[in-house]
Amino acid sequence: MFDQALIEEALTLTIIGLSTAFSLLFFLSISIWIVGKLFADKSDQVPEGEVSQEERNKALAASIAVATLVEIHENSAILPTPVPR
């Protein structure tokens, strides 16, 4: 039904194609990482031991989310339940 040589050629080409694609992706990833390290703006880095404004904002957002969920959970007994239509 299928020619054995055709199947072998198809598998060989598939392996070569996938290997090429993933090799190029790996090379591009390493290249981007190296360029990022070489040209990183040193003024944006926060000294060790200090917390950046972005980290403070994330912590504040997380604490607000937790407080909101706790408040909703505590008051959920008095909230009306939706009536199915």
Secondary structure, DSSP 8 states (H G I E B T S, - for coil): ---HHHHHHHHHHHHHHHHHHHHHHHHHHHHHHHHHHHT--GGG---TT---HHHHHHHHHHHHHHHHHHHHHHHTTTS------
